[in-house]
Amino acid sequence: MIDKTIDLSNDIAIVTGATSGLGWRFAKLLAAQGASVAIAGRRVDRLDALAKEITDDGGTVLCVPTDMSDMAQVEALTATVEAHLGLPTILVNNAGIADGQLATKLDVAFIEQLIAVNLTGPFLLAREVAKRLIKAKKSGRIVNIASIAAYSYDGNGAALYSTSKGAIARMTETLAVEWAQFPINVNAIAPGIVKSEMTDFMAQRMQAGEQAEDFAAHTKRKRVPTPDFLDSTLLFLLDPKSHAVTGTVIKVDDGQQGR
């Protein structure tokens, strides 16, 4: 069981990319704080499995199968959540895909897909949530998941991924300014290497190993953190006491990078 440290019982949250890794953990974390959670992702069987874990722990959850590269589905997501749970007041924009390839080896179709999932979809979803909050004159919290790749890239692959996450960091800053008056807080977390399916994929594509743990030898602390390492940062950004924090990108990388 996850401890309850803040009260989100009056909140309705959307977590994208909830079928594995950080998204899975974030959805369970928010449900444990009392929020009603809408979980979005492509793999229906994984959404159902996560929903069962949340309901078994006494939480309220809604599964919304969503492909973040399909803008019609992205636009429909917020409307579906509002119809079934109520007005979403929290968005965790976590969905993303990796490349793990040199820029010269990427084809145009994949470039368009990655930008859609990692940038266009999150931007559109944030906009849809904000529009509803502004109309209802309600405050809200949006947390985008960036990456330390936004600030550091060693040239071994993932240039496109790094570019998309840099855009997410800047998106966070600009939307925070635009929506501060309402007030809607927009912040981001920039994780380092974390144990997840995505990191396993990148390890294989970059020929760094077979799974996330193979990156450990290249880190300062010789370990790869698990998703729960980010719990306190996400809860800080969602805590009403942090109401003055907006437009901030918090790096949580276990000392993996200097910036």
Backbone hydrogen bonds in HBPLUS format (Angstrom, degrees):
<---DONOR---> <-ACCEPTOR-->    atom                        ^
c    i                          cat <-CA-CA->   ^        H-A-AA   ^      H-
h    n   atom  resd res      DA  || num        DHA   H-A  angle D-A-AA Bond
n    s   type  num  typ     dist DA aas  dist angle  dist       angle   num
A0008-LEU N   A0033-GLN O   2.87 MM  25  5.38 168.6  1.88 151.0 147.6     1
A0011-ASP N   A0008-LEU O   2.95 MM   3  5.24 162.6  1.98 119.1 121.2     2
A0036-SER N   A0011-ASP O   3.12 MM  25  6.51 162.9  2.15 157.5 156.1     3
A0089-THR N   A0012-ILE O   2.84 MM  77  5.51 146.4  1.95 143.3 153.2     4
A0090-ILE N   A0012-ILE O   3.14 MM  78  6.19 150.0  2.24 152.1 147.5     5
A0013-ALA N   A0036-SER O   2.80 MM  23  6.16 164.0  1.83 164.0 169.5     6
A0038-ALA N   A0013-ALA O   2.71 MM  25  6.04 169.2  1.72 162.3 165.8     7
A0014-ILE N   A0090-ILE O   2.90 MM  76  6.26 146.4  2.01 140.6 150.1     8
A0092-VAL N   A0014-ILE O   2.79 MM  78  6.10 164.5  1.81 168.1 173.5     9
A0015-VAL N   A0038-ALA O   2.94 MM  23  6.29 160.8  1.97 171.6 174.9    10
A0040-ALA N   A0015-VAL O   2.98 MM  25  6.17 161.3  2.01 162.2 159.8    11
A0016-THR N   A0092-VAL O   3.22 MM  76  6.54 167.6  2.24 172.1 171.3    12
A0018-ALA N   A0040-ALA O   3.03 MM  22  5.76 172.4  2.03 159.0 158.8    13
A0024-TRP N   A0020-SER O   3.23 MM   4  4.96 162.4  2.26 113.3 116.0    14
A0025-ARG N   A0021-GLY O   3.22 MM   4  6.52 166.5  2.24 152.6 156.0    15
A0026-PHE N   A0022-LEU O   2.76 MM   4  5.95 166.5  1.78 161.0 165.1    16
A0027-ALA N   A0023-GLY O   2.98 MM   4  6.09 161.9  2.02 149.9 154.0    17
A0028-LYS N   A0024-TRP O   3.23 MM   4  6.49 163.3  2.26 148.8 152.7    18
A0029-LEU N   A0025-ARG O   2.87 MM   4  6.05 154.9  1.93 151.6 159.7    19
A0030-LEU N   A0026-PHE O   2.93 MM   4  6.14 164.5  1.96 155.6 157.8    20
A0031-ALA N   A0027-ALA O   3.05 MM   4  6.19 159.1  2.10 146.2 152.4    21
A0032-ALA N   A0028-LYS O   2.98 MM   4  6.11 148.9  2.08 142.1 150.3    22
A0033-GLN N   A0030-LEU O   3.08 MM   3  5.10 137.0  2.27  95.7 108.0    23
A0035-ALA N   A0030-LEU O   3.15 MM   5  5.64 149.7  2.24 155.7 146.7    24
A0034-GLY N   A0031-ALA O   3.00 MM   3  5.15 158.7  2.04 106.4 112.2    25
A0037-VAL N   A0060-THR O   2.99 MM  23  6.32 169.1  2.00 150.1 148.0    26
A0062-LEU N   A0037-VAL O   2.88 MM  25  6.31 146.7  2.00 147.0 150.8    27
A0039-ILE N   A0062-LEU O   2.82 MM  23  6.16 154.9  1.88 160.1 168.6    28
A0064-VAL N   A0039-ILE O   2.90 MM  25  6.04 163.0  1.93 168.3 164.4    29
A0066-THR N   A0041-GLY O   2.80 MM  25  4.99 156.6  1.86 120.3 127.4    30
A0046-ARG N   A0043-ARG O   3.12 MM   3  5.44 124.2  2.44 103.6 116.9    31
A0047-LEU N   A0043-ARG O   3.04 MM   4  6.40 154.1  2.11 151.4 159.5    32
A0048-ASP N   A0044-VAL O   2.91 MM   4  6.15 161.2  1.95 153.6 158.2    33
A0049-ALA N   A0045-ASP O   3.07 MM   4  6.26 150.5  2.16 137.2 145.1    34
A0050-LEU N   A0046-ARG O   2.97 MM   4  6.17 161.7  2.00 150.0 154.3    35
A0051-ALA N   A0047-LEU O   2.84 MM   4  6.03 161.2  1.88 151.2 157.1    36
A0052-LYS N   A0048-ASP O   3.00 MM   4  6.20 151.2  2.09 143.7 150.6    37
A0053-GLU N   A0049-ALA O   3.18 MM   4  6.52 156.2  2.24 144.2 149.8    38
A0054-ILE N   A0050-LEU O   3.00 MM   4  6.32 158.8  2.05 154.4 160.1    39
A0055-THR N   A0051-ALA O   2.89 MM   4  6.10 168.0  1.91 154.7 157.8    40
A0056-ASP N   A0052-LYS O   2.83 MM   4  5.86 156.6  1.88 148.8 155.9    41
A0057-ASP N   A0053-GLU O   3.20 MM   4  6.35 134.3  2.42 133.7 144.3    42
A0057-ASP N   A0054-ILE O   3.13 MM   3  5.19 131.6  2.38  95.0 108.0    43
A0059-GLY N   A0054-ILE O   2.86 MM   5  5.16 158.8  1.91 147.1 141.6    44
A0058-GLY N   A0055-THR O   2.90 MM   3  4.89 159.7  1.94 106.0 110.9    45
A0070-ASP N   A0067-ASP O   2.96 MM   3  5.54 165.6  1.99 121.1 125.6    46
A0073-GLN N   A0070-ASP O   3.02 MM   3  5.44 121.5  2.37 108.2 121.7    47
A0074-VAL N   A0070-ASP O   3.05 MM   4  6.39 153.3  2.12 149.0 157.4    48
A0075-GLU N   A0071-MET O   2.95 MM   4  6.09 163.6  1.98 146.0 149.5    49
A0076-ALA N   A0072-ALA O   3.05 MM   4  6.19 146.2  2.16 138.3 147.8    50
A0077-LEU N   A0073-GLN O   3.01 MM   4  6.11 132.1  2.24 141.7 153.1    51
A0077-LEU N   A0074-VAL O   3.25 MM   3  5.24 135.8  2.46  95.7 107.3    52
A0080-THR N   A0076-ALA O   2.93 MM   4  6.13 156.2  1.99 156.9 163.8    53
A0081-VAL N   A0077-LEU O   3.01 MM   4  6.30 161.4  2.05 154.6 159.4    54
A0082-GLU N   A0078-THR O   2.93 MM   4  6.14 165.5  1.95 152.0 156.0    55
A0083-ALA N   A0079-ALA O   2.99 MM   4  6.12 151.0  2.07 142.8 150.6    56
A0084-HIS N   A0080-THR O   3.11 MM   4  6.31 146.2  2.23 145.8 153.8    57
A0085-LEU N   A0081-VAL O   2.73 MM   4  5.57 165.8  1.75 159.9 163.9    58
A0086-GLY N   A0081-VAL O   3.25 MM   5  6.45 149.1  2.35 135.1 139.4    59
A0141-ARG N   A0089-THR O   2.90 MM  52  6.32 157.3  1.95 155.8 162.4    60
A0091-LEU N   A0141-ARG O   2.95 MM  50  6.45 151.1  2.04 154.5 162.4    61
A0143-VAL N   A0091-LEU O   2.81 MM  52  6.21 166.6  1.83 168.2 172.8    62
A0094-ASN N   A0092-VAL O   3.03 MM   2  5.70 119.9  2.40 110.4  94.3    63
A0093-ASN N   A0143-VAL O   2.87 MM  50  6.14 143.3  2.00 143.5 155.0    64
A0145-ILE N   A0093-ASN O   3.02 MM  52  6.01 155.9  2.08 152.8 145.8    65
A0158-ALA N   A0101-GLN O   3.03 MM  57  5.35 156.6  2.09 121.7 123.1    66
A0105-LYS N   A0102-LEU O   2.96 MM   3  5.55 161.1  1.99 120.2 126.4    67
A0106-LEU N   A0103-ALA O   3.35 MM   3  5.58 170.0  2.36 110.4 113.4    68
A0111-ILE N   A0107-ASP O   3.09 MM   4  6.39 160.1  2.13 153.2 159.4    69
A0112-GLU N   A0108-VAL O   2.97 MM   4  6.20 163.6  1.99 156.0 159.2    70
A0113-GLN N   A0109-ALA O   3.02 MM   4  6.24 152.0  2.10 141.4 149.5    71
A0114-LEU N   A0110-PHE O   2.88 MM   4  6.09 169.9  1.89 159.5 160.8    72
A0115-ILE N   A0111-ILE O   3.06 MM   4  6.22 168.2  2.08 151.9 155.3    73
A0116-ALA N   A0112-GLU O   3.00 MM   4  6.07 150.1  2.09 140.3 148.9    74
A0117-VAL N   A0113-GLN O   2.96 MM   4  6.22 165.6  1.98 157.3 159.8    75
A0118-ASN N   A0114-LEU O   2.79 MM   4  5.76 167.8  1.80 156.3 160.7    76
A0119-LEU N   A0115-ILE O   2.92 MM   4  5.29 143.5  2.05 131.1 138.3    77
A0120-THR N   A0115-ILE O   2.94 MM   5  6.31 160.8  1.97 152.1 157.2    78
A0121-GLY N   A0116-ALA O   2.71 MM   5  5.57 160.1  1.75 155.5 159.4    79
A0123-PHE N   A0119-LEU O   2.93 MM   4  6.02 161.3  1.96 154.7 160.4    80
A0124-LEU N   A0120-THR O   2.91 MM   4  6.08 166.3  1.93 154.5 158.3    81
A0125-LEU N   A0121-GLY O   2.87 MM   4  6.05 161.1  1.91 156.2 161.8    82
A0126-ALA N   A0122-PRO O   2.92 MM   4  6.03 163.7  1.95 147.4 151.9    83
A0127-ARG N   A0123-PHE O   2.98 MM   4  6.20 156.5  2.04 146.6 153.4    84
A0128-GLU N   A0124-LEU O   2.91 MM   4  6.19 154.1  1.98 147.6 154.5    85
A0129-VAL N   A0125-LEU O   2.99 MM   4  6.25 162.5  2.02 155.5 159.1    86
A0130-ALA N   A0126-ALA O   2.91 MM   4  6.06 165.3  1.93 150.6 155.3    87
A0131-LYS N   A0127-ARG O   2.86 MM   4  6.01 160.4  1.90 152.5 157.3    88
A0132-ARG N   A0128-GLU O   3.39 MM   4  6.57 158.6  2.43 141.5 145.6    89
A0133-LEU N   A0129-VAL O   3.04 MM   4  6.32 159.2  2.09 152.0 158.4    90
A0134-ILE N   A0130-ALA O   2.82 MM   4  5.96 165.3  1.85 159.2 162.8    91
A0135-LYS N   A0131-LYS O   3.02 MM   4  6.15 160.4  2.06 143.2 148.8    92
A0136-ALA N   A0132-ARG O   2.99 MM   4  6.12 152.9  2.07 143.4 150.7    93
A0137-LYS N   A0133-LEU O   2.88 MM   4  5.85 109.3  2.40 135.1 152.4    94
A0138-LYS N   A0133-LEU O   2.90 MM   5  5.01 169.8  1.91 146.7 149.5    95
A0137-LYS N   A0134-ILE O   3.11 MM   3  4.88 149.0  2.21  95.6 105.1    96
A0185-ASN N   A0140-GLY O   2.96 MM  45  6.30 153.5  2.03 160.9 153.1    97
A0142-ILE N   A0185-ASN O   2.78 MM  43  6.12 160.0  1.82 163.6 170.4    98
A0187-ASN N   A0142-ILE O   2.93 MM  45  6.34 162.9  1.96 163.9 167.3    99
A0144-ASN N   A0187-ASN O   2.86 MM  43  6.30 161.7  1.89 151.2 152.3   100
A0189-ILE N   A0144-ASN O   2.96 MM  45  6.48 148.8  2.06 160.5 170.6   101
A0146-ALA N   A0189-ILE O   2.76 MM  43  5.77 148.6  1.85 147.7 156.6   102
A0150-ALA N   A0147-SER O   2.97 MM   3  5.60 165.6  1.99 114.3 119.2   103
A0148-ILE N   A0191-PRO O   2.96 MM  43  5.88 152.0  2.04 150.2 144.4   104
A0151-TYR N   A0148-ILE O   2.95 MM   3  5.51 157.6  2.00 114.4 120.9   105
A0152-SER N   A0148-ILE O   2.99 MM   4  6.17 136.9  2.18 146.3 159.4   106
A0162-SER N   A0158-ALA O   2.96 MM   4  6.10 164.6  1.98 148.5 152.8   107
A0163-THR N   A0159-ALA O   2.95 MM   4  6.16 153.5  2.02 143.1 150.5   108
A0164-SER N   A0160-LEU O   2.94 MM   4  6.23 159.5  1.98 153.2 157.9   109
A0165-LYS N   A0161-TYR O   3.01 MM   4  6.28 153.4  2.08 151.8 159.1   110
A0166-GLY N   A0162-SER O   2.96 MM   4  6.18 145.5  2.08 145.5 155.1   111
A0167-ALA N   A0163-THR O   3.08 MM   4  6.37 148.6  2.18 144.3 152.5   112
A0168-ILE N   A0164-SER O   3.04 MM   4  6.38 143.5  2.18 137.3 147.3   113
A0169-ALA N   A0165-LYS O   3.05 MM   4  6.31 154.2  2.12 143.3 149.0   114
A0170-ARG N   A0166-GLY O   3.12 MM   4  6.44 159.2  2.17 145.5 150.6   115
A0171-MET N   A0167-ALA O   2.77 MM   4  5.93 153.2  1.84 147.7 156.3   116
A0172-THR N   A0168-ILE O   2.96 MM   4  6.14 152.7  2.03 146.1 152.3   117
A0173-GLU N   A0169-ALA O   3.29 MM   4  6.65 154.3  2.36 143.0 148.6   118
A0174-THR N   A0170-ARG O   3.01 MM   4  6.26 164.3  2.03 156.2 159.8   119
A0175-LEU N   A0171-MET O   2.96 MM   4  5.99 171.6  1.96 155.6 158.3   120
A0176-ALA N   A0172-THR O   3.12 MM   4  6.04 148.3  2.22 138.1 146.7   121
A0177-VAL N   A0173-GLU O   3.37 MM   4  6.60 151.0  2.46 139.4 145.2   122
A0178-GLU N   A0174-THR O   3.06 MM   4  6.36 163.4  2.09 149.6 154.3   123
A0179-TRP N   A0175-LEU O   2.88 MM   4  5.90 154.4  1.95 149.7 155.2   124
A0182-PHE N   A0179-TRP O   3.22 MM   3  5.78 164.4  2.25 117.6 122.0   125
A0184-ILE N   A0179-TRP O   3.05 MM   5  5.47 156.4  2.10 142.2 147.6   126
A0247-GLY N   A0186-VAL O   2.66 MM  61  5.58 161.5  1.69 150.2 156.9   127
A0188-ALA N   A0248-THR O   2.85 MM  60  6.24 153.9  1.92 160.5 159.5   128
A0250-ILE N   A0188-ALA O   2.86 MM  62  6.23 164.3  1.88 150.5 148.3   129
A0190-ALA N   A0250-ILE O   2.75 MM  60  5.83 169.1  1.76 145.5 145.6   130
A0252-VAL N   A0190-ALA O   2.99 MM  62  5.92 162.5  2.03 127.7 132.3   131
A0192-GLY N   A0252-VAL O   3.06 MM  60  6.22 135.1  2.27 133.7 125.2   132
A0195-LYS N   A0225-PRO O   2.89 MM  30  6.22 164.4  1.91 164.8 170.1   133
A0200-ASP N   A0196-SER O   3.05 MM   4  6.34 154.6  2.12 146.7 153.9   134
A0201-PHE N   A0197-GLU O   2.94 MM   4  6.19 158.4  1.99 149.0 154.7   135
A0202-MET N   A0198-MET O   2.91 MM   4  6.25 158.0  1.96 149.7 155.5   136
A0203-ALA N   A0199-THR O   2.92 MM   4  6.08 153.6  1.99 146.1 153.1   137
A0204-GLN N   A0200-ASP O   3.11 MM   4  6.41 154.9  2.18 148.8 154.6   138
A0205-ARG N   A0201-PHE O   2.94 MM   4  6.21 163.1  1.97 153.4 158.3   139
A0206-MET N   A0202-MET O   2.88 MM   4  5.85 153.1  1.95 146.6 153.3   140
A0208-ALA N   A0203-ALA O   2.76 MM   5  4.83 152.8  1.83 151.2 155.2   141
A0207-GLN N   A0204-GLN O   3.20 MM   3  4.95 155.9  2.26  96.5 103.4   142
A0214-ASP N   A0211-GLN O   2.91 MM   3  5.70 155.6  1.97 123.0 130.2   143
A0215-PHE N   A0212-ALA O   2.90 MM   3  5.76 169.1  1.92 127.4 131.2   144
A0216-ALA N   A0213-GLU O   3.00 MM   3  5.40 158.5  2.05 111.2 118.0   145
A0218-HIS N   A0215-PHE O   2.91 MM   3  5.55 152.5  1.98 120.0 128.6   146
A0219-THR N   A0216-ALA O   3.02 MM   3  5.32 169.8  2.03 116.5 119.3   147
A0222-LYS N   A0219-THR O   3.29 MM   3  5.06 158.2  2.34  97.5 103.8   148
A0229-PHE N   A0226-THR O   2.98 MM   3  5.87 169.6  1.99 132.5 135.9   149
A0230-LEU N   A0227-PRO O   3.06 MM   3  5.95 169.7  2.07 125.7 128.9   150
A0231-ASP N   A0228-ASP O   3.11 MM   3  5.20 166.7  2.12 109.5 113.7   151
A0234-LEU N   A0230-LEU O   3.13 MM   4  6.38 168.6  2.15 164.2 166.5   152
A0235-LEU N   A0231-ASP O   2.99 MM   4  6.21 169.7  2.00 160.4 163.6   153
A0236-PHE N   A0232-SER O   2.94 MM   4  5.99 147.6  2.05 137.9 146.7   154
A0237-LEU N   A0233-THR O   3.14 MM   4  6.41 157.8  2.19 148.2 152.7   155
A0238-LEU N   A0234-LEU O   3.12 MM   4  6.38 132.9  2.35 142.0 155.0   156
A0238-LEU N   A0235-LEU O   3.23 MM   3  5.02 132.1  2.47  91.1 104.0   157
A0239-ASP N   A0235-LEU O   2.89 MM   4  5.88 122.0  2.23 142.1 155.7   158
A0239-ASP N   A0236-PHE O   3.34 MM   3  5.17 145.1  2.47  94.6 104.2   159
A0242-SER N   A0239-ASP O   2.90 MM   3  5.63 165.7  1.92 125.4 130.0   160
A0245-VAL N   A0242-SER O   2.96 MM   3  5.51 165.5  1.98 122.0 126.8   161
A0256-GLN N   A0253-ASP O   3.01 MM   3  5.45 145.0  2.13 111.8 121.5   162
